[in-house]
Amino acid sequence: MNSSSVVVAAMAALMMFLLLAPTSDAAISCSDVMKDLRPCVNYLTSGTGKPPSACCAGASALQSAASSSADKKAACECIKSASKSLNPNPQLAQALPANCGINLPYTISPSVDCSKIS
């Protein structure tokens, strides 16, 4: 099989995956969530004190973007997944929303139960 056939086959497989993948009511994507919280990564893994203003701005943007139940659950699942690899400081992660003056319906944690979010 030549390289153009491999590319065509890969594109066809990708298109089939996208067409057959289950749809979600959530409008927010993991890339949106990670973009908003990227300024918080260093703070959550090795910071102290108050979070940087860019982190709070991102957390606030996430709070605004995740307005529906489906969005909140999707954001929670993204954060839960990312937390497993980032291993944030639990105290800093739990205090982040309050320290930024926002309210998130979940904790930034690898063990958060996202199914309880409404």
Disulfide bonds with the S-S distance in Angstrom:
Cys30-Cys78 1.89
Cys40-Cys55 2.02
Cys56-Cys100 2.11
Cys76-Cys114 2.02
